[in-house]
Amino acid sequence: MKRWFWIVVVSGLLHPASYAEQASESIAGSAAPVSTSVDNINTPALQALIKQQKDLVLIDVRTPGEIGALGGSIDYPGEINIPRGWLEFRIKDEVPDKAAAIVVYCGTNIRSPLAARTLMQMGYKNVKNYESGFVDWKKSGAAIKTPDAEPNSMLYRKPVKVIEGVYSAFGETGPASYENSGHNNNLTFIVTKEGVLVVNAGDNYLLAKALHEEIRKITDQPVKYVVLENGQGHAMLGSNYWKEQGVPILAHKDTAREIEKYGYDVLDVMQQGRRDKALGTELTLPDKTFDDKMVITLGGKTIELLHLGPAHSPGDIMVWLPDDSLIITGDMAFHQRMLPVFEHTDTAAWLETWEKFAALNAKVVVPGHGVTTTMPEVTKYTRDYLMYMREQIGKIVEEGGSLQDAYAIDQSAYAHLPTFKILAKQNAGRIFRAMEFGE
């Protein structure tokens, strides 16, 4: 027993936890015979495979800390991160299909051949090892994604001008993480000659503070209002920072109820994920709520806060600037990440609300996630996706099909979107269960 325990500990220390990807000769030697039994590919081959095979699964077996230290990972929607030490435990959940096309990589080909061999021993039939590794991928100039585009700021990205007087700090389109400080949604603000209105308080106190510092670089005008697009953590948990500055928090009445009911649970999850970056964050309720509409006139600019009906989550609102034909949609509209369907999402009602939204004829769209875009683009990835899924699932329900049939719906047209691997089947399942009961 003691001898076996000692072997397990040493193995765990040698292979998964090397932050600099520097291996001793003994480790390199042990990797060599494994790599000869694995199908190895180089950078041009991987680039070609990514273009040719839409359902490719790319697995980065480095730790999250290494990914940040080495400048990111390969930019590919089907890429997932499973550290080498967790591969055997997580692979069945992440990639249940043992016939799936898989490419494994690390930094410099130390752990990836071992990981590929492990997958083959577990019965995965189509596994390749990217022997050049991320270091070579980065040197080649190929596309990479970074866990934080602004490593010296709590903000994932700093604000950029959308139109005159409107700025947005575009967040990461993937899930919230320690590395991106919870900045995975857009933090937008409107500057007028009498003050600033901010849309979304941010995921935590320090993130809200970082945004405020950037606002001060752009204007001397004080922040007069903070508007919450909904009750999700990344929209509202930074509210106590703004309240300390004497800024009133505005939200829809349903958002306020969501925060009151679930806020402490949301705060707890954020604190676990953000750790020291959660310092100072306390749950804070909105100061003022409204029902369908609130109109604010600030510095001669008309700003309309609109709740047009049920959509992605309770209390979803949009901020409409009629004089500029610009709308800040929140989670009404998606285009650069797959939209998530929550347990409480009413997709039929979302489509009805969409028609009211579309009737505004906005020329400039600042979504809740992703860069500034247009109505045709968000229509394609939001309304059209929901209509397609409801049509496909409607046929399955009518024919007496099962949840497994819903999971099998072809969603490959959206496979390039971040979070596709996480959300595609989840969305299908939730829409199926709702429509099965006539919703």
VEXDREN-2710 file (C-alpha; in Angstrom, 1 decimal):
% VEXDREN-2710
k/r/px/py/pz
1/MET/0.0/0.0/0.0
2/LYS/2.7/2.5/0.9
3/ARG/4.7/1.8/-2.3
4/TRP/1.6/2.3/-4.5
5/PHE/0.7/5.5/-2.8
6/TRP/4.2/6.9/-3.3
7/ILE/4.1/6.1/-7.0
8/VAL/0.8/8.0/-7.4
9/VAL/2.0/11.1/-5.7
10/VAL/5.2/11.3/-7.7
11/SER/3.3/10.9/-11.0
12/GLY/0.9/13.7/-10.1
13/LEU/3.8/16.0/-9.3
14/LEU/5.8/15.2/-12.4
15/HIS/3.3/15.5/-15.2
16/PRO/0.3/17.9/-14.6
17/ALA/1.8/20.6/-12.5
18/SER/4.8/21.9/-14.5
19/TYR/4.1/25.6/-15.1
20/ALA/7.1/26.4/-17.3
21/GLU/6.8/23.1/-19.4
22/GLN/10.4/22.3/-18.5
23/ALA/10.9/18.6/-18.2
24/SER/13.9/16.7/-16.8
25/GLU/15.7/14.1/-19.0
26/SER/14.0/11.3/-17.2
27/ILE/10.5/12.7/-18.0
28/ALA/11.4/13.4/-21.6
29/GLY/12.8/9.9/-21.9
30/SER/9.6/8.3/-20.6
31/ALA/7.5/10.3/-23.0
32/ALA/9.6/9.2/-26.1
33/PRO/8.3/5.6/-26.4
34/VAL/4.7/6.8/-25.9
35/SER/4.9/9.3/-28.7
36/THR/6.1/6.7/-31.2
37/SER/2.7/4.8/-30.8
38/VAL/0.6/8.0/-31.2
39/ASP/-0.3/9.7/-34.5
40/ASN/1.6/13.0/-34.3
41/ILE/0.7/16.1/-36.4
42/ASN/2.5/19.4/-36.8
43/THR/1.2/23.0/-37.0
44/PRO/0.2/23.0/-40.7
45/ALA/-1.5/19.7/-40.3
46/LEU/-3.5/20.9/-37.3
47/GLN/-4.5/24.1/-39.1
48/ALA/-5.8/22.0/-42.0
49/LEU/-7.6/19.6/-39.7
50/ILE/-9.4/22.5/-38.0
51/LYS/-10.6/23.8/-41.4
52/GLN/-11.7/20.4/-42.6
53/GLN/-13.3/18.8/-39.6
54/LYS/-16.0/21.0/-37.9
55/ASP/-16.6/18.5/-35.1
56/LEU/-13.0/18.2/-34.1
57/VAL/-12.3/18.2/-30.3
58/LEU/-9.1/19.9/-29.3
59/ILE/-8.0/19.2/-25.8
60/ASP/-5.4/21.4/-24.0
61/VAL/-4.0/19.3/-21.1
62/ARG/-2.2/22.2/-19.4
63/THR/-3.3/23.8/-16.2
64/PRO/-5.3/27.1/-16.2
65/GLY/-2.3/28.7/-14.6
66/GLU/0.0/27.6/-17.4
67/ILE/-2.4/28.8/-20.0
68/GLY/-2.3/32.3/-18.5
69/ALA/1.5/32.3/-18.0
70/LEU/2.2/31.1/-21.6
71/GLY/-0.1/33.6/-23.3
72/GLY/-3.3/31.7/-24.0
73/SER/-4.5/28.7/-26.0
74/ILE/-5.4/27.8/-29.5
75/ASP/-8.4/29.8/-30.7
76/TYR/-10.9/27.2/-31.8
77/PRO/-14.5/26.8/-30.7
78/GLY/-14.2/23.1/-30.1
79/GLU/-11.2/23.5/-27.8
80/ILE/-11.6/22.4/-24.2
81/ASN/-9.2/22.5/-21.2
82/ILE/-8.7/19.3/-19.2
83/PRO/-5.5/19.3/-17.2
84/ARG/-3.5/16.1/-17.6
85/GLY/-4.1/15.1/-14.0
86/TRP/-7.9/15.2/-14.5
87/LEU/-8.1/13.6/-17.9
88/GLU/-9.2/10.2/-16.8
89/PHE/-11.9/11.7/-14.5
90/ARG/-13.4/14.2/-16.9
91/ILE/-13.1/12.9/-20.4
92/LYS/-16.2/10.8/-20.4
93/ASP/-18.4/13.8/-19.5
94/GLU/-16.6/16.2/-21.8
95/VAL/-16.3/13.8/-24.8
96/PRO/-18.7/10.8/-24.4
97/ASP/-18.3/9.7/-28.0
98/LYS/-15.3/7.4/-28.3
99/ALA/-15.3/7.7/-32.0
100/ALA/-14.9/11.5/-31.8
101/ALA/-11.9/13.1/-33.6
102/ILE/-9.6/14.3/-30.9
103/VAL/-6.3/16.2/-31.0
104/VAL/-4.4/16.6/-27.7
105/TYR/-1.8/19.3/-27.0
106/CYS/0.2/21.0/-24.3
107/GLY/3.0/23.5/-24.4
108/THR/6.0/21.7/-25.8
109/ASN/4.9/18.0/-26.3
110/ILE/5.8/16.7/-22.8
111/ARG/2.4/15.7/-21.5
112/SER/0.3/15.6/-24.7
113/PRO/1.7/12.3/-26.0
114/LEU/1.1/10.7/-22.6
115/ALA/-2.5/12.1/-22.6
116/ALA/-3.1/10.8/-26.2
117/ARG/-1.9/7.4/-25.2
118/THR/-4.2/7.4/-22.1
119/LEU/-7.2/8.2/-24.3
120/MET/-6.3/5.4/-26.7
121/GLN/-6.1/3.0/-23.8
122/MET/-9.5/4.2/-22.6
123/GLY/-11.0/3.2/-26.0
124/TYR/-10.9/6.5/-27.9
125/LYS/-10.3/5.5/-31.5
126/ASN/-9.4/8.7/-33.3
127/VAL/-6.8/10.4/-31.3
128/LYS/-3.9/12.5/-32.5
129/ASN/-1.1/14.4/-30.7
130/TYR/-0.2/17.9/-31.7
131/GLU/3.6/17.4/-31.3
132/SER/4.6/21.0/-32.0
133/GLY/2.7/22.3/-29.0
134/PHE/1.2/25.7/-28.1
135/VAL/4.6/27.4/-28.1
136/ASP/5.1/26.6/-31.8
137/TRP/1.5/27.5/-32.6
138/LYS/2.0/30.9/-31.0
139/LYS/5.3/31.5/-32.8
140/SER/3.6/30.6/-36.1
141/GLY/1.3/33.6/-35.8
142/ALA/-1.8/31.4/-35.8
143/ALA/-4.9/32.5/-33.9
144/ILE/-4.8/32.3/-30.2
145/LYS/-7.2/33.2/-27.4
146/THR/-6.1/34.7/-24.2
147/PRO/-7.6/34.2/-20.7
148/ASP/-7.2/38.0/-20.2
149/ALA/-6.6/40.5/-23.0
150/GLU/-5.6/43.1/-20.4
151/PRO/-3.4/41.3/-17.8
152/ASN/-2.6/44.5/-15.9
153/SER/-6.3/45.3/-15.4
154/MET/-9.3/43.6/-13.8
155/LEU/-11.1/44.3/-17.1
156/TYR/-10.8/41.7/-19.8
157/ARG/-10.7/44.5/-22.3
158/LYS/-10.6/48.2/-21.8
159/PRO/-13.4/50.5/-23.1
160/VAL/-13.5/51.5/-26.8
161/LYS/-15.7/54.1/-28.5
162/VAL/-18.8/52.7/-30.1
163/ILE/-20.2/56.0/-31.4
164/GLU/-19.7/59.5/-30.1
165/GLY/-20.5/59.5/-26.4
166/VAL/-21.0/55.7/-26.1
167/TYR/-18.2/53.3/-25.0
168/SER/-18.1/49.6/-24.1
169/ALA/-15.6/47.3/-22.4
170/PHE/-16.2/44.1/-24.3
171/GLY/-15.9/41.1/-22.1
172/GLU/-14.7/37.6/-22.8
173/THR/-17.2/35.6/-24.8
174/GLY/-16.4/32.4/-22.8
175/PRO/-17.4/31.6/-19.3
176/ALA/-16.5/33.7/-16.3
177/SER/-13.2/32.7/-14.7
178/TYR/-10.5/33.8/-12.3
179/GLU/-8.3/34.9/-15.2
180/ASN/-10.9/37.2/-16.8
181/SER/-12.0/38.5/-13.4
182/GLY/-15.6/37.6/-14.2
183/HIS/-15.6/40.1/-17.0
184/ASN/-17.4/38.0/-19.6
185/ASN/-20.2/40.4/-20.5
186/ASN/-20.1/43.9/-21.9
187/LEU/-19.8/46.9/-19.6
188/THR/-21.2/49.8/-21.6
189/PHE/-21.5/53.5/-20.6
190/ILE/-23.0/56.6/-22.1
191/VAL/-21.2/59.9/-21.6
192/THR/-23.2/63.2/-21.7
193/LYS/-22.4/66.8/-20.8
194/GLU/-24.1/66.4/-17.4
195/GLY/-23.0/62.9/-16.4
196/VAL/-22.5/59.2/-17.2
197/LEU/-24.9/56.3/-17.3
198/VAL/-23.4/52.9/-16.8
199/VAL/-25.0/49.7/-18.1
200/ASN/-24.1/46.8/-15.7
201/ALA/-22.4/47.1/-12.3
202/GLY/-19.9/44.3/-13.1
203/ASP/-19.1/40.9/-11.6
204/ASN/-17.4/42.2/-8.4
205/TYR/-16.3/45.3/-6.5
206/LEU/-12.8/45.5/-7.9
207/LEU/-14.0/45.0/-11.5
208/ALA/-16.5/47.9/-11.0
209/LYS/-13.7/50.0/-9.6
210/ALA/-11.5/49.2/-12.6
211/LEU/-14.3/50.3/-15.0
212/HIS/-14.8/53.5/-13.1
213/GLU/-11.1/54.3/-13.4
214/GLU/-11.3/53.9/-17.2
215/ILE/-14.4/56.1/-17.3
216/ARG/-12.5/58.9/-15.4
217/LYS/-9.8/58.7/-18.1
218/ILE/-12.4/59.5/-20.8
219/THR/-14.5/62.1/-19.0
220/ASP/-14.6/64.3/-15.9
221/GLN/-18.4/63.9/-15.7
222/PRO/-19.6/62.0/-12.7
223/VAL/-21.4/58.7/-13.0
224/LYS/-25.1/59.5/-12.3
225/TYR/-26.8/56.1/-12.8
226/VAL/-25.9/52.4/-13.0
227/VAL/-28.5/50.2/-14.8
228/LEU/-28.7/46.4/-14.4
229/GLU/-29.6/44.6/-17.5
230/ASN/-30.8/41.6/-15.4
231/GLY/-30.1/39.8/-12.1
232/GLN/-27.1/37.7/-13.2
233/GLY/-23.9/38.0/-11.2
234/HIS/-21.9/39.7/-13.9
235/ALA/-24.5/42.3/-14.2
236/MET/-25.2/43.1/-10.5
237/LEU/-22.5/42.0/-8.0
238/GLY/-20.4/45.1/-8.4
239/SER/-23.3/47.3/-7.2
240/ASN/-21.9/47.9/-3.8
241/TYR/-18.9/49.7/-5.3
242/TRP/-21.2/52.1/-7.2
243/LYS/-23.4/52.6/-4.1
244/GLU/-20.2/53.6/-2.2
245/GLN/-19.8/56.3/-4.8
246/GLY/-23.3/57.6/-4.2
247/VAL/-24.6/56.3/-7.5
248/PRO/-28.2/55.0/-7.6
249/ILE/-28.8/51.5/-9.0
250/LEU/-31.7/51.0/-11.4
251/ALA/-33.3/47.7/-12.4
252/HIS/-36.5/46.1/-13.5
253/LYS/-38.7/44.9/-10.7
254/ASP/-38.2/41.2/-11.6
255/THR/-34.5/41.7/-11.5
256/ALA/-34.8/43.1/-8.0
257/ARG/-36.8/40.0/-7.0
258/GLU/-34.2/37.7/-8.5
259/ILE/-31.4/39.4/-6.6
260/GLU/-33.3/39.2/-3.4
261/LYS/-34.2/35.5/-3.8
262/TYR/-30.9/34.1/-5.3
263/GLY/-28.3/36.9/-4.7
264/TYR/-26.4/35.3/-1.9
265/ASP/-26.1/32.0/-3.7
266/VAL/-24.8/33.9/-6.8
267/LEU/-22.4/35.8/-4.6
268/ASP/-21.1/32.6/-3.0
269/VAL/-20.4/31.0/-6.4
270/MET/-18.6/34.2/-7.6
271/GLN/-16.4/34.3/-4.5
272/GLN/-15.3/30.7/-5.0
273/GLY/-14.4/31.4/-8.6
274/ARG/-12.8/34.8/-8.2
275/ARG/-11.1/34.2/-4.8
276/ASP/-9.0/37.2/-3.9
277/LYS/-10.5/39.2/-6.8
278/ALA/-13.8/39.1/-5.0
279/LEU/-12.5/41.2/-2.2
280/GLY/-14.9/43.9/-1.0
281/THR/-17.9/42.5/-2.9
282/GLU/-21.2/42.6/-1.0
283/LEU/-24.7/41.9/-2.1
284/THR/-26.6/45.1/-2.8
285/LEU/-30.2/45.6/-3.9
286/PRO/-31.3/48.1/-6.6
287/ASP/-32.3/51.6/-5.3
288/LYS/-35.1/52.1/-7.8
289/THR/-37.1/49.7/-10.0
290/PHE/-39.5/50.1/-12.8
291/ASP/-42.0/47.9/-14.8
292/ASP/-42.2/48.4/-18.6
293/LYS/-40.2/51.6/-19.2
294/MET/-38.2/54.3/-17.5
295/VAL/-37.0/57.4/-19.4
296/ILE/-34.0/59.4/-18.3
297/THR/-32.9/62.7/-19.8
298/LEU/-29.2/63.4/-19.1
299/GLY/-27.3/66.2/-20.7
300/GLY/-29.9/66.6/-23.4
301/LYS/-29.8/62.9/-24.3
302/THR/-32.9/60.8/-24.1
303/ILE/-32.2/57.3/-22.6
304/GLU/-35.0/54.8/-22.5
305/LEU/-34.8/51.7/-20.3
306/LEU/-37.1/49.2/-21.9
307/HIS/-38.6/45.9/-20.7
308/LEU/-40.4/44.6/-23.8
309/GLY/-41.4/41.2/-22.3
310/PRO/-39.9/37.9/-21.2
311/ALA/-36.7/36.8/-22.9
312/HIS/-33.5/35.2/-21.7
313/SER/-33.9/35.7/-18.0
314/PRO/-36.4/37.5/-15.6
315/GLY/-36.1/41.3/-15.7
316/ASP/-34.1/41.5/-19.0
317/ILE/-34.0/45.1/-20.1
318/MET/-32.5/47.1/-23.0
319/VAL/-31.2/50.6/-23.1
320/TRP/-32.4/52.5/-26.2
321/LEU/-31.0/55.7/-27.5
322/PRO/-33.6/56.8/-30.0
323/ASP/-31.7/59.9/-31.3
324/ASP/-28.7/57.6/-32.2
325/SER/-30.7/54.6/-33.3
326/LEU/-28.5/52.6/-30.9
327/ILE/-29.6/49.9/-28.6
328/ILE/-27.7/48.2/-25.7
329/THR/-29.5/44.8/-25.8
330/GLY/-28.3/43.0/-22.7
331/ASP/-29.2/39.3/-23.1
332/MET/-32.0/39.9/-25.5
333/ALA/-29.6/39.4/-28.4
334/PHE/-26.5/37.2/-29.0
335/HIS/-24.1/36.8/-32.0
336/GLN/-20.5/35.9/-30.9
337/ARG/-21.4/33.3/-28.3
338/MET/-24.1/30.6/-28.2
339/LEU/-27.1/31.8/-26.3
340/PRO/-27.9/29.8/-23.1
341/VAL/-31.4/28.6/-22.4
342/PHE/-31.9/28.6/-18.6
343/GLU/-34.5/26.6/-16.7
344/HIS/-36.6/29.7/-16.4
345/THR/-36.2/30.8/-20.1
346/ASP/-39.4/30.9/-22.0
347/THR/-38.2/30.6/-25.6
348/ALA/-41.7/31.1/-27.1
349/ALA/-42.1/34.3/-25.2
350/TRP/-38.6/35.4/-26.2
351/LEU/-39.6/35.2/-29.8
352/GLU/-42.7/37.2/-29.2
353/THR/-40.6/39.9/-27.4
354/TRP/-38.2/39.8/-30.2
355/GLU/-40.8/41.3/-32.6
356/LYS/-41.2/44.3/-30.4
357/PHE/-37.4/44.7/-30.2
358/ALA/-37.0/44.4/-34.0
359/ALA/-39.7/47.0/-34.5
360/LEU/-37.3/49.6/-33.0
361/ASN/-35.2/49.3/-36.2
362/ALA/-31.9/49.9/-34.4
363/LYS/-29.0/50.7/-36.6
364/VAL/-26.3/50.0/-34.0
365/VAL/-26.5/47.0/-31.7
366/VAL/-24.3/46.7/-28.6
367/PRO/-25.2/43.1/-27.3
368/GLY/-24.7/41.7/-23.9
369/HIS/-21.8/39.6/-25.2
370/GLY/-19.6/40.2/-28.2
371/VAL/-18.6/43.3/-30.1
372/THR/-20.9/46.0/-31.7
373/THR/-23.0/44.6/-34.5
374/THR/-26.2/44.9/-36.5
375/MET/-29.8/43.7/-36.4
376/PRO/-29.3/41.1/-39.2
377/GLU/-26.4/39.5/-37.3
378/VAL/-28.1/39.2/-33.9
379/THR/-31.3/38.0/-35.7
380/LYS/-29.3/35.2/-37.3
381/TYR/-27.8/34.0/-34.0
382/THR/-30.7/34.6/-31.7
383/ARG/-34.2/34.7/-33.3
384/ASP/-33.3/32.3/-36.1
385/TYR/-31.6/29.9/-33.7
386/LEU/-34.6/29.8/-31.4
387/MET/-37.0/29.3/-34.3
388/TYR/-34.9/26.5/-35.7
389/MET/-34.6/24.7/-32.4
390/ARG/-38.4/25.0/-31.6
391/GLU/-39.3/23.8/-35.1
392/GLN/-37.0/20.8/-34.8
393/ILE/-38.1/19.9/-31.3
394/GLY/-41.8/20.5/-32.3
395/LYS/-41.5/17.8/-34.9
396/ILE/-39.8/15.4/-32.3
397/VAL/-42.6/16.0/-29.8
398/GLU/-45.3/15.6/-32.4
399/GLU/-43.8/12.2/-33.5
400/GLY/-43.4/11.0/-29.9
401/GLY/-39.7/11.3/-29.9
402/SER/-37.4/11.4/-26.9
403/LEU/-34.9/13.6/-25.2
404/GLN/-32.1/11.7/-27.0
405/ASP/-33.7/12.8/-30.3
406/ALA/-33.5/16.4/-29.1
407/TYR/-29.8/16.0/-28.2
408/ALA/-29.2/14.7/-31.7
409/ILE/-30.5/17.8/-33.5
410/ASP/-27.9/19.1/-35.9
411/GLN/-26.6/22.4/-34.4
412/SER/-23.4/22.4/-36.4
413/ALA/-24.2/25.8/-38.0
414/TYR/-23.4/27.2/-34.6
415/ALA/-20.5/25.0/-33.7
416/HIS/-18.0/27.9/-34.2
417/LEU/-19.5/29.9/-31.3
418/PRO/-17.8/29.9/-27.9
419/THR/-19.6/27.8/-25.3
420/PHE/-21.2/25.6/-28.1
421/LYS/-19.8/22.5/-26.5
422/ILE/-21.2/23.5/-23.1
423/LEU/-24.6/24.7/-24.2
424/ALA/-25.8/22.9/-27.4
425/LYS/-27.2/19.8/-25.8
426/GLN/-28.2/21.7/-22.6
427/ASN/-30.3/24.1/-24.8
428/ALA/-31.9/21.2/-26.7
429/GLY/-32.8/19.4/-23.5
430/ARG/-34.4/22.4/-21.9
431/ILE/-36.4/23.5/-24.9
432/PHE/-37.5/19.9/-25.4
433/ARG/-38.7/19.6/-21.8
434/ALA/-40.6/22.9/-22.0
435/MET/-42.3/22.0/-25.4
436/GLU/-43.1/18.5/-24.2
437/PHE/-45.4/20.2/-21.6
438/GLY/-46.8/22.6/-24.2
439/GLU/-44.7/25.7/-23.4
END
